[in-house]
């Protein structure tokens, strides 16, 4: 209700920018007030407010009517091109930006907007050229230089991107966007080391401790990102215990411009009172951005279940294939996925999942969403994992993240919903929170907590609790 009220107040403010007419037929010839607003000189501010409120079609309608009467109005064309780009109509936006640039070759805003749309289209070479032309005209524009750095990162030129960010941070050491982008770049490029400790328990009296470490680097090979990882799981249950260790090697390889192929190989060692074995597992994923905010991920993986001592004793292994699609439009992300899995004990399952997430605020970043999942097993039982004939789950969630006191980054997520299985329905809830302290630009420490009551995380559908702590270092 509060969000709805805020939206109503915002749109009231938008409408207040428009002229009030006693009669639409009297003053506008039967047109709506927003379409008639162009003649008052207030159409651009009205369209700008509508576009920022997400009313892109209404903003475009005003701007097209305005530009029909004022075709060479630079301010109107720039606003029109920006709104078209937000709607995903990249080709139209490029044409409009191009008209302004042809008429005003030194228009820094037009060049930056043109570059931004080209980067969204994946035309990085042309985008970088336009960004640099814009900076030649206005070298003090932080927004333009940040856009250039981000595009250079997408283009695979991390070192050049870091140089642009260093220029920004030399003048504005506290620039949050530049700091976040620099951190992401350095983590992606490497060298980057991370260590994490986890301690978890559930209402079935299972306990698990995990020690994990990873190292990331490109080793100077363009288009590659190597990750070496070690994980050790120590599980216990009254009267029994078991351990599992993994040595992982992954390489994320950029192909065909923006697509990424990630092969993985893992050496697995299991040790329990009834099982002592070593073997190799593997995985392969392929992520490819598609047109206008759509991305596809396909993955295959083989791995053991090591969540409890009983699972390690039974040496339950899973072969899994999955396909997922996401689409971003107007501040929302739609997602859908399908998964098929076969177990070494003869069981099998498939999952169907769909969801929608909406960006409510940018600072702090707040996302709200809905997720529905259907999971169907082939009904084999008593092998150490929860496998009823089917589970149908629906949940709503809110996810928030931001920065406080400059050095601290917080994250929190809460979800509530229902799960139906074996003829009954029960509530499922979860909450997780984390805090990261950036001790320096190279070192950060993190801590987190997670609680859930879910049939998807605890064998009998009750409590699962986890504490974690970690350290990150950028070389």
C-alpha distance (Angstrom), angle and dihedral (degrees) to the residues before:
residue distance angle dihedral
X1 . . .
X2 3.77 . .
X3 3.80 92.6 .
X4 3.79 90.9 46.9
X5 3.79 90.5 51.6
X6 3.78 91.1 50.5
X7 3.80 90.4 52.3
X8 3.79 91.4 50.1
X9 3.82 90.9 51.4
X10 3.79 90.9 47.4
X11 3.78 93.9 52.1
X12 3.79 89.8 45.7
X13 3.79 87.5 57.5
X14 3.80 90.3 48.8
X15 3.76 92.8 51.2
X16 3.82 90.8 47.7
X17 3.79 87.5 66.2
X18 3.79 89.9 62.4
X19 3.81 124.2 79.9
X20 3.76 116.1 -96.3
X21 3.82 112.5 -129.1
X22 3.74 126.5 -165.6
X23 3.78 90.1 -141.0
X24 3.78 130.5 9.9
X25 3.77 91.9 -146.8
X26 3.79 91.4 46.8
X27 3.84 98.7 49.8
X28 3.82 105.3 22.2
X29 3.77 104.5 27.3
X30 3.79 92.9 -110.9
X31 3.83 95.3 -46.5
X32 3.78 122.7 132.2
X33 3.83 115.2 -99.1
X34 3.80 92.5 -111.2
X35 3.83 92.5 55.4
X36 3.78 91.8 47.4
X37 3.79 93.4 47.3
X38 3.81 94.0 87.0
X39 3.79 91.4 77.7
X40 3.80 93.2 57.8
X41 3.79 97.9 62.4
X42 3.80 90.2 -117.7
X43 3.80 97.6 89.7
X44 3.79 95.4 98.8
X45 3.81 94.7 54.3
X46 3.82 89.6 44.6
X47 3.81 92.4 50.0
X48 3.80 91.5 46.2
X49 3.82 91.7 52.5
X50 3.80 92.0 47.1
X51 3.81 92.4 48.8
X52 3.80 91.8 50.9
X53 3.81 89.2 49.2
X54 3.81 90.1 55.3
X55 3.81 95.6 -106.0
X56 3.80 91.8 127.7
X57 3.82 99.1 155.9
X58 3.81 92.8 52.1
X59 3.80 91.2 46.9
X60 3.80 91.2 49.8
X61 3.80 91.4 49.5
X62 3.82 91.2 54.9
X63 3.80 93.0 45.7
X64 3.80 94.4 48.3
X65 3.81 90.4 52.0
X66 3.81 90.3 46.9
X67 3.82 93.6 48.8
X68 3.79 91.6 47.6
X69 3.81 86.1 66.5
X70 3.83 96.5 32.0
X71 3.84 105.8 32.3
X72 3.82 95.9 165.5
X73 3.80 97.6 45.5
X74 3.80 102.9 129.5
X75 3.81 96.6 -161.0
X76 3.79 91.4 50.6
X77 3.80 93.1 47.6
X78 3.80 93.1 49.6
X79 3.79 92.0 49.9
X80 3.80 90.4 46.0
X81 3.82 92.6 50.5
X82 3.80 92.0 47.4
X83 3.81 92.2 50.2
X84 3.81 91.5 47.8
X85 3.81 89.5 52.3
X86 3.80 91.5 51.3
X87 3.79 88.5 53.4
X88 3.80 90.6 51.8
X89 3.80 96.0 -110.6
X90 3.78 92.0 132.4
X91 3.81 98.9 161.7
X92 3.79 93.1 54.3
X93 3.80 91.1 45.9
X94 3.82 91.2 51.6
X95 3.81 91.3 51.8
X96 3.81 92.4 51.5
X97 3.80 93.6 45.9
X98 3.80 88.0 47.9
X99 3.80 91.8 55.0
X100 3.81 90.8 54.5
X101 3.82 92.4 46.3
X102 3.79 91.8 49.6
X103 3.80 90.0 52.7
X104 3.83 95.5 37.9
X105 3.83 109.5 25.1
X106 3.81 91.8 179.3
X107 3.81 96.8 52.5
X108 3.80 101.1 126.5
X109 3.81 94.9 -169.0
X110 3.80 92.6 53.0
X111 3.80 91.8 48.0
X112 3.82 91.9 49.1
X113 3.81 92.5 47.4
X114 3.80 90.4 47.4
X115 3.82 89.9 50.6
X116 3.80 92.5 47.9
X117 3.81 93.6 54.4
X118 3.80 92.0 46.2
X119 3.81 89.5 53.3
X120 3.80 90.8 51.2
X121 3.80 87.9 52.6
X122 3.79 91.1 51.7
X123 3.82 94.8 -112.5
X124 3.78 92.4 131.8
X125 3.80 99.6 163.1
X126 3.81 93.6 56.6
X127 3.80 90.6 40.8
X128 3.81 93.6 55.0
X129 3.80 90.4 48.6
X130 3.82 91.8 52.3
X131 3.81 92.7 45.9
X132 3.81 90.9 52.4
X133 3.81 91.2 49.2
X134 3.80 89.3 52.1
X135 3.83 91.0 50.1
X136 3.80 90.3 49.8
X137 3.81 86.6 60.9
X138 3.82 96.9 38.3
X139 3.83 110.9 16.6
X140 3.83 92.4 170.8
X141 3.82 95.1 64.7
X142 3.79 106.2 117.4
X143 3.81 92.5 -174.5
X144 3.81 91.9 55.1
X145 3.81 93.8 46.8
X146 3.80 90.6 48.4
X147 3.80 89.7 51.8
X148 3.80 89.6 50.4
X149 3.82 91.6 50.6
X150 3.80 91.7 50.0
X151 3.82 92.0 49.0
X152 3.80 91.9 48.5
X153 3.83 87.9 52.9
X154 3.80 91.1 51.7
X155 3.81 88.5 47.0
X156 3.80 89.7 55.8
X157 3.82 96.9 -110.3
X158 3.80 98.5 122.6
X159 3.81 96.1 160.3
X160 3.80 92.7 54.8
X161 3.82 89.9 46.0
X162 3.82 90.3 53.6
X163 3.81 90.4 50.8
X164 3.82 90.6 56.3
X165 3.80 91.3 48.3
X166 3.81 91.4 49.5
X167 3.82 88.5 58.2
X168 3.81 90.1 54.5
X169 3.81 94.6 44.9
X170 3.80 92.9 47.2
X171 3.82 87.2 63.4
X172 3.81 99.5 30.2
X173 3.84 108.9 27.6
X174 3.81 91.3 176.1
X175 3.82 97.9 50.7
X176 3.83 99.8 136.8
X177 3.81 96.5 -160.9
X178 3.80 93.3 49.6
X179 3.82 91.9 46.0
X180 3.81 92.0 50.4
X181 3.79 91.8 47.0
X182 3.80 91.8 47.9
X183 3.81 91.0 49.9
X184 3.80 92.1 49.9
X185 3.80 91.1 47.7
X186 3.79 93.9 50.5
X187 3.80 92.0 46.2
X188 3.79 90.9 49.8
X189 3.79 95.6 44.1
X190 3.80 99.1 39.0
X191 2.87 162.4 174.8
X192 3.80 83.9 174.9
X193 3.81 128.5 152.5
X194 3.79 128.5 -166.9
X195 3.81 134.9 -178.9
X196 3.82 126.1 -172.1
X197 3.80 135.0 -176.5
X198 3.83 120.9 -161.7
X199 3.79 131.4 -173.3
X200 3.81 117.8 -173.0
X201 3.79 139.5 169.5
X202 3.79 138.4 175.0
X203 3.78 138.8 -158.8
X204 3.83 90.5 -96.9
X205 3.84 86.4 69.3
X206 3.78 92.9 -110.3
X207 3.79 114.4 146.2
X208 3.78 127.4 -168.3
X209 3.78 133.2 -176.0
X210 3.77 120.4 -169.0
X211 3.80 132.9 -168.5
X212 3.80 115.9 -167.3
X213 3.80 134.1 177.5
X214 3.80 132.3 174.2
X215 3.79 139.1 -179.9
X216 3.81 124.6 -159.6
X217 3.81 128.5 -166.4
X218 3.80 140.4 143.6
X219 3.83 92.8 -143.9
X220 3.79 87.7 -144.3
X221 3.81 94.3 -63.8
X222 3.84 110.7 131.8
X223 3.79 114.0 -132.3
X224 3.82 94.7 20.9
X225 3.80 133.5 100.4
X226 3.79 115.2 -176.1
X227 3.79 122.1 -161.1
X228 3.79 125.0 -170.1
X229 3.77 116.3 -167.8
X230 3.79 140.8 -179.0
X231 3.81 124.3 -166.9
X232 3.79 130.1 178.2
X233 3.80 123.9 -172.9
X234 3.80 122.2 -164.7
X235 3.80 111.2 -168.8
X236 3.77 130.1 -177.3
X237 3.79 141.5 179.9
X238 3.81 126.2 176.7
X239 3.79 104.1 -72.2
X240 3.84 98.3 9.1
X241 3.78 142.9 57.8
X242 3.81 138.6 179.6
X243 3.80 141.0 177.7
X244 3.80 135.7 -147.2
X245 3.80 129.3 -168.2
X246 3.79 131.6 -167.5
X247 3.80 132.7 -165.2
X248 3.81 108.4 -166.5
X249 3.79 133.5 -169.6
X250 3.82 120.8 -174.2
X251 3.78 133.1 171.8
X252 3.80 120.9 -166.0
X253 3.80 105.9 -154.5
X254 3.79 123.1 -167.4
X255 3.82 112.9 -138.1
X256 3.80 133.8 171.2
X257 3.78 93.1 11.7
X258 3.80 105.9 -71.1
X259 3.82 102.9 16.7
X260 3.82 120.2 104.0
X261 3.81 127.3 -156.3
X262 3.81 116.1 -164.5
X263 3.81 118.8 -169.4
X264 3.82 118.3 -173.1
X265 3.79 135.1 -169.2
X266 3.81 123.9 -173.7
X267 3.77 134.2 -170.2
X268 3.82 108.3 -146.0
X269 3.78 126.8 -162.6
X270 3.83 121.0 -172.6
X271 3.80 123.3 -170.5
X272 3.81 125.6 -178.3
X273 3.80 140.3 130.9
X274 3.82 90.4 -87.5
X275 3.78 103.4 26.7
X276 3.81 134.6 47.9
X277 3.78 113.8 164.8
X278 3.81 143.9 140.9
X279 3.80 125.4 -156.3
X280 3.82 144.5 144.3
X281 3.79 127.6 -101.7
X282 3.78 129.5 -174.5
X283 3.76 144.8 -163.0
X284 3.79 140.9 -172.3
X285 3.80 130.1 -166.7
X286 3.79 132.6 -178.7
X287 3.80 123.3 -162.3
X288 3.79 120.7 -173.1
X289 3.81 128.1 174.1
X290 3.79 111.9 -137.6
X291 3.80 131.6 -164.3
X292 3.81 122.8 -48.3
X293 3.79 103.8 -0.3
X294 3.79 97.5 -37.0
X295 3.80 122.0 129.2
X296 3.81 133.3 -179.6
X297 3.78 129.4 -154.7
X298 3.79 124.9 -170.6
X299 3.80 121.0 -177.0
X300 3.79 142.8 177.5
X301 3.80 123.2 -169.6
X302 3.79 142.0 167.9
X303 3.80 118.3 -161.2
X304 3.83 143.2 144.6
X305 3.82 126.1 -110.2
X306 3.82 107.7 -117.5
X307 3.82 101.9 163.2
X308 3.83 94.4 114.1
X309 3.79 139.1 20.4
X310 3.79 90.0 -110.9
X311 3.79 92.9 56.3
X312 3.81 91.5 51.0
X313 3.82 90.1 48.7
X314 3.81 90.9 51.7
X315 3.83 91.7 44.4
X316 3.82 92.4 -138.6
X317 3.82 109.5 -170.1
X318 3.79 126.8 -171.1
X319 3.80 132.9 -153.2
X320 3.78 110.5 -159.1
X321 3.80 136.3 -176.4
X322 3.79 122.3 -175.8
X323 3.78 141.0 176.6
X324 3.82 124.5 -165.8
X325 3.80 135.6 180.0
X326 3.80 128.8 -166.3
X327 3.78 129.6 -174.4
X328 3.80 126.6 -170.6
X329 3.79 120.3 -158.4
X330 3.82 134.7 151.9
X331 3.78 94.9 -7.7
X332 3.80 94.7 -48.8
X333 3.80 132.5 103.0
X334 3.80 121.3 -149.9
X335 3.80 117.7 -162.0
X336 3.79 136.5 -175.7
X337 3.78 131.3 173.1
X338 3.79 141.9 174.4
X339 3.79 126.6 -159.6
X340 3.78 135.0 -174.5
X341 3.81 122.7 -167.8
X342 3.80 136.1 179.3
X343 3.81 123.9 -162.9
X344 3.80 129.1 -145.6
X345 3.83 90.0 -122.3
X346 3.82 91.1 62.6
X347 3.80 97.0 -97.8
X348 3.79 122.8 125.9
X349 3.77 137.8 -174.2
X350 3.76 143.6 -179.9
X351 3.80 131.1 -151.9
X352 3.78 131.3 -154.9
X353 3.80 117.3 -168.8
X354 3.80 134.2 177.3
X355 3.77 133.6 172.7
X356 3.76 149.5 157.9
X357 3.81 127.3 -144.2
X358 3.81 125.4 -168.9
X359 3.81 127.0 -160.9
X360 3.80 105.7 -131.6
X361 3.81 99.3 174.3
X362 3.79 135.5 8.0
X363 3.82 99.0 -154.6
X364 2.93 108.5 60.8
X365 3.77 91.4 17.3
X366 3.80 109.4 -122.9
X367 3.80 122.9 179.6
X368 3.80 126.7 -178.1
X369 3.77 123.4 -168.3
X370 3.78 151.3 164.3
X371 3.82 124.7 -134.5
X372 3.80 128.8 -171.3
X373 3.80 122.3 -173.1
X374 3.79 134.3 -179.4
X375 3.82 118.1 -166.0
X376 3.80 121.6 -176.5
X377 3.83 124.9 -170.7
X378 3.80 127.4 -168.9
X379 3.82 87.5 -119.8
X380 3.80 103.5 -111.3
X381 3.80 109.2 146.7
X382 3.82 146.5 -170.1
X383 3.80 98.4 47.7
X384 3.80 98.7 115.7
X385 3.79 102.3 -89.7
X386 3.79 132.2 83.6
X387 3.81 109.9 -100.6
X388 3.81 115.9 159.1
X389 3.83 117.4 167.6
X390 3.80 90.0 -92.6
X391 3.80 143.3 -15.7
X392 3.79 124.0 -152.8
X393 3.80 114.4 -166.2
X394 3.81 132.7 -175.9
X395 3.79 124.5 178.7
X396 3.78 143.6 162.8
X397 3.77 122.2 -148.6
X398 3.78 144.7 -178.2
X399 3.80 122.5 -148.8
X400 3.82 123.0 -167.9
X401 3.79 132.2 179.8
X402 3.76 135.7 165.9
X403 3.77 147.9 127.1
X404 3.81 130.1 -84.2
X405 3.78 130.1 -174.8
X406 3.82 90.2 3.6
X407 3.82 94.6 -91.1
X408 3.81 101.4 57.8
X409 3.81 127.8 77.5
X410 3.80 117.4 -168.8
X411 3.79 131.9 -165.7
X412 3.78 128.8 -174.5
X413 3.79 133.8 172.0
X414 3.79 131.1 180.0
X415 3.80 128.8 -177.1
X416 3.79 136.3 -179.2
X417 3.78 130.2 -177.6
X418 3.78 147.6 119.1
X419 3.80 134.6 -84.4
X420 3.78 125.5 -159.9
X421 3.81 123.9 -162.0
X422 3.80 138.8 141.4
X423 3.79 91.3 12.9
X424 3.78 96.9 -54.7
X425 3.78 136.9 95.6
X426 3.79 125.9 -149.4
X427 3.78 137.8 171.2
X428 3.78 119.9 -98.6
X429 3.78 123.1 -160.5
X430 3.77 136.9 175.0
X431 3.77 139.0 179.3
X432 3.77 131.3 -176.9
X433 3.78 132.9 173.9
X434 3.77 135.8 177.3
X435 3.78 139.3 -176.5
X436 3.79 126.4 -160.3
X437 3.79 123.3 -165.6
X438 3.79 115.5 -155.8
X439 3.80 98.9 -150.2
X440 3.80 88.7 178.4
X441 3.80 138.4 -18.9
X442 3.83 87.0 -85.7
X443 3.80 103.8 38.4
X444 3.80 132.0 51.2
X445 3.80 134.0 168.5
X446 3.80 124.9 -153.8
X447 3.79 139.5 -169.0
X448 3.79 130.7 -175.0
X449 3.78 145.5 177.3
X450 3.80 132.2 -158.5
X451 3.78 132.2 -172.9
X452 3.78 127.1 178.7
X453 3.75 141.1 164.7
X454 3.78 104.5 -158.5
X455 3.78 141.2 133.2
X456 3.80 86.6 -137.2
X457 3.83 93.1 63.7
X458 3.80 108.1 27.8
X459 3.78 123.7 50.0
X460 3.80 96.1 -126.6
X461 3.78 97.1 32.6
X462 3.78 98.7 -102.5
X463 3.80 138.6 106.8
X464 3.80 125.7 -18.4
X465 3.82 119.9 179.0
X466 3.79 130.7 -177.1
X467 3.80 136.7 -178.9
X468 3.79 122.8 -168.0
X469 3.78 139.8 -178.0
X470 3.77 130.1 -177.8
X471 3.76 148.8 168.1
X472 3.83 128.8 -142.8
X473 3.78 126.9 -164.1
X474 3.81 128.6 -172.5
X475 3.78 113.0 -158.5
